[in-house]
Amino acid sequence: MALLFVAIAPVQQARAQEKGIPSRLSAADLPGQAQEKSAASGSSAADVPGKRAQEKTATSGLASAGPVVHGTPDDPLRDPRETHLRHVKQLTSGGLNAEAYFSFDGRRLIFMSTRAPYECDQMFIMNADGTDQHLESTGKGRTTCGYFYPDGKHVLYSSTHAAGDACPPRPDYSHGYVWAVYSAYQIYYATDDGKIVRQLTSGPGYNAEATLSADGKKIAFTSSRDGDLDIYTMNADGSDVRRLTNTLGYDGGPFFSPDGAWIVYRAHHPSTGEEAARYKALLARDLVEPNEMDLYVMRADGSEQRQITKLGGASFAPAFFPDSRRIVFASNYEHAGSSEFELYAVNRDGSALERVTFTGGFNAFPQFSPDGKKVVFVSNRNGKAPHEINVFVADWVP
């Protein structure tokens, strides 16, 4: 999934756009923020019928410190309405952190982070309890979308470092909120102590958003190699590349189901000639607009593609439950156009939509541990500074 992270936008840019987070692109980019409102007009949890407002310092989005959670003495970081979560624990402290994914044995997490001395997203690894946080990537360029191999000794991630040591330039937001899909991104296979073994993709075009199947044999990823942003699969060594989606528009953030039969992803397909022309013009500049996205599923071979949500706003970062029948994801559909994202769950056929988090602010990038007992996600809950996003883990209560 998972559109995202690690370069804090300049203050003046953040104020001008009232935006500030990610998708599976950069810790500094976030879907659906084109309409982020000021404190005077901004929506909050109080705007949702039956929901109690959370305390905010300035706005309901990412331009302020995060929402204060009114938890209990034994579970202070969990809103009492979050009945599927228990013992919520914060694993990182400060900066912009995103896309934390478990190793196959559940003992470690790989995640993106923008933290000193790095000016944009780099890949880090830590233990599942938050200890031993250390750099995995080269410290050069910008990285995104890390994932462990089953052996626990190797990882993959995308990086722009081959195109230059510096962070690639941030997008120009003067014509609207956009994500950069840098053509310099290539997918790399590396040891868990930071040594790049080989490059898995090549040629021009964006190559990122990669995840592995549960058996470790297949990689699903997003690429613009054929002139559109589509989902592909390849073998774990980079061979046998196959294109799965063909509809014009941004298909991305693929995740395999644990049983290996399905892939869930998020997409937006232009519905008019004008929208298609705008999409193509932006993509030619390595840009996309992420303000509208819904969830789709397909068989692992690309067959039976179908849309399963029609919520409005931006729904992204989907991942399967351990039973492969249900999906957890992030969406701002209750506050479309803002950076207020909550976690939701839905059946693979699109039925039984259920809200999981209730803190307000930004909650995204959920993934279950391999045994299904825990869920990791990122949130700005209790964040002390604007645009601060941290990694959290919680026990999952069915």
C-alpha positions, 0 to 999 in steps of 0.5 A: 500500500501504501502511498509515503514519508520523510521530508518535512515540507517547508513551513511556508509551504505547509501553511499555504497548503494546510497539508503535510503527510503521505500515501506510499510516497513520502512521509511528507505527502498525504492523500486528500489534503487539497481542501484542508481547512483552517482552525476557524472552518476545519472539521473535527470529530465533533462534525461526525454524528455521535462522535466526541471532539478530540482536543486539538491545538490549532486545526483538525489536520496535520498543520498543528500538534496531534489530537490528545487522546482521552484514554484510560490509566492503563491504556492512555493512548487508546480512545475508549471507542477503539474497541478492537485495540488494546495496549496501544504503544508508541514506538517512535518519538518525533519526526515523520515516520510511516509505513511500518511493516512486520518481518515474517517472524513478527520480531522486527519492523521496517519503516520510513522516517525523516529525522535528523540528519536526513532531509527526506525519507530514509529506511529504518529497522527496529525491533517490534517493541521500538528498540534498536532503531537504526538506518537501513538505507544508504542515507542518500536520495529518497526512499520509500516502501520497505518490506522484509523477505521471509529469511529475515536477513534481506529487505527490499525498498525503493530509492532514488540514490542512483540518480543523485545523493541529494533529496529530489525536489519537492513538487510545486503545489501552486497548481493544486495538491499533488504527489511526486512519482519520481522516475528515479525510484528503483527497487533494491534488494539489500541485506538487513544490515544495509548492504545493497545486493542488487537492483531489482528493477531497471529502465525509466519510470517510477518503480515503488510501492513493493510488497511480498507475497506470504510465501516470499515468491512474488513481489507486487509493485507499482510502475509507470514503465508502460506510460501509466501507473499500473500494478505489476508482479515479478519473482522475488529475484526481479525476473518474470515481470507481469503487468496486472492492471491496464485501466488508465489512472493510478493503480497502486499500493498493492498488498497480497492476501495471506493465502496468496490468492488475492491482491488489494490495492487503491486506485482512481481512474479518470471518468471524463476526457478532461480528467484523463487529459489532466492525469496524463499531463501531470504524469508526464511531469512525474506528478499525480493528484491523490484526492480521490481513491477507492479500494479494489481487489483482484486475483493474484494473476490480475483477473477478477478486478473489481472496486469494493469501496465508493466512499468519496475522498481518499481511501488508501493503505489497504492490508488484509486480515489474517483470514484473507477475507477482510481488509483494514485501510485508512480513509478520510471519507468522513472528512473528505478533502482533509488530512483527517484519516481514520482506520476502517475495516471492510469485507473483501466484497465491500460489505460490513464497513466498520470504523476502527480508530476514533482519535481524529487527526491522521491514522494510516498504514495499518498491518497485522502481525503474522500471527494476527495478534497485533496491528501496527499503524502510524498516527499523529495522536498525542503528537507534540509538533505539527506534522509529527507522525509516529509508529504505534502498535496495539493488541488486536481484539477481534 
